[in-house]
Amino acid sequence: MTALRRAIDSAATVLAEAGIDSARFDAEELAAYVAGAERGRLTLIESIDDDFLVRYQDAVAARSRRVPLQHLTGTAPFGPVLLHVGPGVFIPRPETEAILEWATAQHLPVPSVIVDLCTGSGALAIALARHWPTARVIGIDDSDAALDYARRNVPGTAVELVRADVTTPGLRPELDGRVGLIVANPPYVPDDATLEPEVARHDPPHAVFGGTDGMAVIPALAGLAGRWLRSGGLFAVEHDDSTSSATVDVVTAAGLFDDIQLRRDLTGRPRFVTARRCARHPQTGDAIRG
């Protein structure tokens, strides 16, 4: 057994004892990060030095204190992209890739406008811009810290970043009736929820908690979608698995959507709701059904 393998085995034991379910994976990811290699190429490393061991042990110790793996490596994968992340920005979760998978399976006219509300690190906006390179993609957030990371992530894409509070009445009227797709991963965790230490201690509360019932922001997002989407435009909003029915009710109550559906993530949990903007009356802009 190589010295590297022994170090990784020891680290995996430490992380497992700290209550980390992905202990082996995290131990290998940290080893790859410290070594400046890909995890799949760790077996090609024949020797390690004392400097590696010191830095690796420091990283493992931090992870055992439940500092997020992504804060230690500075990156997080999301779909086809690798994002810069760290303290002050919500770490994108694999569950949100369900929205990405649904969105990229839709047909959008060319050209089209796409908006990612509560964009955070820019995860959905950047992944969608890669899928639709001719689209105008706008990411909106009200956190300066989050937008700092998003600005690091968007170079090479056509994503436009906007600092704005998505609950502001009358926001960006120039987008009214012009958007083809809106996605949103808002703060939606109920305030009294019990969370993993990585989330409770390190994710920004403003990006996590959505009020007493987790629904503080979602009605405003449905209102924006009703106003900004063109006829037939599509809307997807992530929610807590305890508020799937409430989210459907909010979207339904707006009276502007049809084909409202509850969607599940890869684990089978209710994760997001999708809807289609009803056709608009050419003079009034009101929804036309049937």
C-alpha positions as CSV (number, residue, x, y, z in Angstrom):
1,M,0.0,0.0,0.0
2,T,1.4,3.4,-1.0
3,A,1.8,6.3,1.5
4,L,-0.9,8.2,-0.3
5,R,-3.4,5.3,0.0
6,R,-2.6,5.0,3.7
7,A,-3.1,8.8,4.1
8,I,-6.5,8.6,2.3
9,D,-7.6,5.6,4.3
10,S,-6.7,7.4,7.6
11,A,-8.5,10.6,6.4
12,A,-11.6,8.6,5.4
13,T,-11.8,7.1,8.9
14,V,-11.4,10.6,10.5
15,L,-14.2,12.0,8.3
16,A,-16.5,9.1,8.9
17,E,-16.1,9.5,12.7
18,A,-17.0,13.2,12.2
19,G,-20.4,12.0,10.8
20,I,-19.7,12.7,7.1
21,D,-21.6,10.2,5.0
22,S,-19.4,10.8,1.9
23,A,-16.2,10.3,3.9
24,R,-14.3,8.3,1.4
25,F,-15.2,10.5,-1.5
26,D,-14.3,13.6,0.4
27,A,-11.0,12.2,1.5
28,E,-10.1,11.4,-2.1
29,E,-11.3,14.8,-3.3
30,L,-9.2,16.6,-0.8
31,A,-6.1,14.5,-1.7
32,A,-6.6,15.3,-5.3
33,Y,-7.0,19.0,-4.5
34,V,-3.8,19.2,-2.4
35,A,-1.9,17.2,-5.0
36,G,-3.2,19.3,-7.8
37,A,-4.5,16.3,-9.6
38,E,-7.8,14.8,-10.7
39,R,-9.3,12.3,-8.3
40,G,-9.3,9.6,-11.0
41,R,-5.6,9.9,-11.3
42,L,-4.6,9.5,-7.7
43,T,-3.4,6.0,-8.3
44,L,-0.7,7.4,-10.6
45,I,0.9,9.3,-7.8
46,E,3.8,7.3,-6.7
47,S,5.1,9.3,-3.7
48,I,4.1,12.2,-1.4
49,D,6.2,14.5,0.7
50,D,5.9,16.0,4.1
51,D,4.5,19.2,2.7
52,F,1.6,17.3,1.1
53,L,0.9,15.5,4.3
54,V,0.8,18.7,6.4
55,R,-1.5,20.4,4.0
56,Y,-3.7,17.3,3.6
57,Q,-4.0,16.8,7.3
58,D,-5.0,20.5,7.7
59,A,-7.7,20.1,5.0
60,V,-9.0,16.9,6.5
61,A,-9.1,18.5,10.0
62,A,-11.2,21.4,8.6
63,R,-13.6,19.0,6.8
64,S,-14.0,17.1,10.0
65,R,-15.2,20.3,11.6
66,R,-17.8,20.3,8.9
67,V,-16.4,23.0,6.8
68,P,-17.9,22.3,3.4
69,L,-15.8,20.3,1.0
70,Q,-16.5,23.0,-1.7
71,H,-15.2,25.8,0.6
72,L,-11.9,23.9,1.0
73,T,-11.4,23.2,-2.7
74,G,-13.0,26.5,-3.8
75,T,-15.1,24.8,-6.5
76,A,-18.4,23.0,-6.9
77,P,-19.6,21.0,-10.0
78,F,-23.1,21.7,-11.4
79,G,-24.2,19.8,-14.5
80,P,-21.6,20.5,-17.2
81,V,-19.9,23.4,-15.4
82,L,-17.4,23.8,-12.5
83,L,-18.2,26.9,-10.4
84,H,-16.1,29.0,-8.1
85,V,-17.7,29.0,-4.6
86,G,-16.8,29.9,-1.1
87,P,-18.1,31.7,2.1
88,G,-20.9,34.0,1.3
89,V,-22.5,32.1,-1.6
90,F,-25.0,29.2,-1.6
91,I,-23.3,26.0,-2.8
92,P,-25.3,24.5,-5.7
93,R,-26.8,21.1,-4.9
94,P,-27.1,18.0,-7.1
95,E,-30.9,18.1,-6.5
96,T,-31.1,21.4,-8.5
97,E,-29.7,19.6,-11.5
98,A,-33.3,18.2,-11.9
99,I,-34.4,21.7,-12.9
100,L,-31.5,21.9,-15.4
101,E,-32.4,18.5,-16.9
102,W,-36.0,19.5,-17.2
103,A,-35.2,22.9,-18.7
104,T,-32.8,21.6,-21.3
105,A,-35.4,19.2,-22.5
106,Q,-37.8,22.0,-23.4
107,H,-38.1,23.7,-26.8
108,L,-37.4,27.4,-26.8
109,P,-37.7,29.7,-29.8
110,V,-34.6,31.2,-31.2
111,P,-33.6,33.8,-30.1
112,S,-35.0,33.6,-26.6
113,V,-34.6,35.3,-23.2
114,I,-33.9,33.2,-20.1
115,V,-33.9,34.5,-16.6
116,D,-32.4,32.8,-13.5
117,L,-33.9,34.3,-10.3
118,C,-31.9,34.1,-7.1
119,T,-28.9,33.1,-9.3
120,G,-26.3,32.8,-6.5
121,S,-23.1,31.5,-8.0
122,G,-24.8,31.7,-11.4
123,A,-25.1,27.9,-11.6
124,L,-28.4,27.6,-13.5
125,A,-27.8,30.7,-15.7
126,I,-24.3,29.5,-16.8
127,A,-25.4,25.9,-17.5
128,L,-28.4,27.2,-19.5
129,A,-26.3,29.6,-21.4
130,R,-24.0,26.8,-22.5
131,H,-27.0,24.8,-23.6
132,W,-28.6,27.8,-25.5
133,P,-25.5,29.8,-26.6
134,T,-27.6,32.2,-28.7
135,A,-30.0,33.0,-25.9
136,R,-29.9,36.2,-23.8
137,V,-29.5,34.8,-20.2
138,I,-29.9,37.1,-17.2
139,G,-29.0,36.1,-13.6
140,I,-30.5,38.1,-10.8
141,D,-29.5,38.2,-7.1
142,D,-29.5,40.8,-4.3
143,S,-26.3,39.5,-2.6
144,D,-23.1,41.3,-3.3
145,A,-21.1,38.3,-2.0
146,A,-23.0,35.9,-4.3
147,L,-22.6,38.1,-7.3
148,D,-18.9,38.4,-6.7
149,Y,-18.6,34.6,-7.2
150,A,-21.0,34.7,-10.1
151,R,-18.8,37.3,-11.8
152,R,-15.9,34.9,-11.5
153,N,-18.0,32.2,-13.1
154,V,-19.6,33.9,-16.1
155,P,-16.6,34.8,-18.3
156,G,-16.8,32.9,-21.5
157,T,-20.6,32.9,-21.4
158,A,-23.2,35.5,-22.4
159,V,-24.8,35.6,-19.0
160,E,-25.7,39.1,-17.8
161,L,-25.7,39.6,-14.0
162,V,-28.2,42.0,-12.3
163,R,-28.2,43.1,-8.7
164,A,-31.8,43.3,-7.7
165,D,-34.3,42.1,-5.0
166,V,-36.7,39.7,-6.8
167,T,-39.5,40.7,-4.4
168,T,-39.4,44.4,-5.5
169,P,-42.8,45.4,-7.1
170,G,-42.5,46.4,-10.7
171,L,-39.0,45.0,-11.2
172,R,-37.5,45.4,-14.7
173,P,-40.7,46.3,-16.7
174,E,-38.8,46.1,-19.9
175,L,-38.9,42.3,-19.6
176,D,-42.7,42.2,-19.5
177,G,-44.0,39.5,-22.0
178,R,-40.5,39.0,-23.5
179,V,-39.0,36.0,-21.6
180,G,-39.1,32.4,-22.8
181,L,-37.9,30.6,-19.7
182,I,-37.6,31.5,-16.0
183,V,-35.9,29.3,-13.5
184,A,-35.5,29.9,-9.8
185,N,-33.8,28.3,-6.8
186,P,-34.9,30.7,-4.1
187,P,-34.5,30.6,-0.3
188,Y,-37.2,28.1,0.7
189,V,-36.2,26.3,3.9
190,P,-38.6,26.9,6.8
191,D,-36.9,28.9,9.5
192,D,-37.2,26.2,12.1
193,A,-35.8,23.4,10.0
194,T,-32.9,21.3,11.3
195,L,-30.0,21.4,8.9
196,E,-26.7,19.7,8.4
197,P,-23.8,21.6,9.9
198,E,-22.4,22.5,6.5
199,V,-25.6,24.3,5.7
200,A,-26.4,25.7,9.1
201,R,-22.9,27.1,9.8
202,H,-21.7,28.0,6.3
203,D,-24.4,28.6,3.7
204,P,-25.6,32.3,3.9
205,P,-29.0,32.3,5.8
206,H,-30.4,34.8,3.3
207,A,-30.0,32.2,0.5
208,V,-31.4,29.3,2.6
209,F,-34.3,30.3,4.8
210,G,-37.7,31.3,3.3
211,G,-39.7,32.4,6.4
212,T,-41.8,30.5,8.8
213,D,-43.2,28.2,6.2
214,G,-40.5,28.5,3.6
215,M,-42.8,30.3,1.2
216,A,-41.8,34.0,1.7
217,V,-40.3,34.5,-1.7
218,I,-42.1,32.0,-4.0
219,P,-45.3,34.2,-4.5
220,A,-43.2,37.1,-5.7
221,L,-41.4,34.8,-8.2
222,A,-44.7,33.5,-9.6
223,G,-45.8,37.1,-10.0
224,L,-42.6,38.0,-11.9
225,A,-43.1,34.9,-14.1
226,G,-46.6,35.9,-14.9
227,R,-45.5,39.3,-15.9
228,W,-42.3,38.6,-17.7
229,L,-43.1,35.4,-19.6
230,R,-44.3,35.6,-23.1
231,S,-47.3,33.5,-24.1
232,G,-46.3,29.9,-23.8
233,G,-43.2,30.8,-21.7
234,L,-42.0,28.3,-19.1
235,F,-41.5,28.7,-15.4
236,A,-39.7,26.3,-12.9
237,V,-39.3,27.0,-9.2
238,E,-37.6,24.8,-6.6
239,H,-39.2,24.4,-3.2
240,D,-38.9,22.6,0.1
241,D,-40.1,19.0,0.0
242,S,-42.7,20.0,2.6
243,T,-44.2,22.8,0.5
244,S,-44.8,21.2,-2.9
245,S,-48.6,21.5,-2.6
246,A,-48.3,25.1,-1.3
247,T,-46.1,26.0,-4.3
248,V,-48.6,24.5,-6.7
249,D,-51.4,26.4,-5.0
250,V,-49.4,29.7,-5.3
251,V,-48.7,29.2,-9.0
252,T,-52.3,28.2,-9.6
253,A,-53.7,31.1,-7.7
254,A,-51.8,33.5,-9.9
255,G,-54.4,32.6,-12.6
256,L,-51.8,33.1,-15.4
257,F,-50.5,29.6,-15.9
258,D,-51.6,26.2,-17.2
259,D,-49.8,22.8,-17.4
260,I,-48.8,23.2,-13.7
261,Q,-46.9,20.2,-12.6
262,L,-45.1,19.0,-9.5
263,R,-41.7,17.5,-10.4
264,R,-39.4,15.2,-8.4
265,D,-35.7,15.0,-8.1
266,L,-33.5,12.0,-8.6
267,T,-34.2,10.8,-5.1
268,G,-37.9,10.8,-5.8
269,R,-38.6,13.8,-3.5
270,P,-40.9,16.6,-4.7
271,R,-38.4,19.2,-5.7
272,F,-39.8,21.8,-8.1
273,V,-42.9,23.0,-9.8
274,T,-43.2,23.9,-13.5
275,A,-45.9,25.8,-15.4
276,R,-46.6,27.4,-18.8
277,R,-47.7,31.0,-19.2
278,C,-51.2,31.1,-20.7
279,A,-51.7,32.9,-24.0
280,R,-52.2,36.7,-23.6
281,H,-55.0,38.8,-24.9
282,P,-53.4,41.0,-27.6
283,Q,-54.9,44.2,-26.1
284,T,-55.1,43.6,-22.4
285,G,-52.3,41.1,-21.8
286,D,-54.8,39.0,-19.7
287,A,-54.5,35.3,-19.7
288,I,-56.6,33.4,-22.4
289,R,-57.6,29.9,-21.5
290,G,-58.9,27.1,-23.7
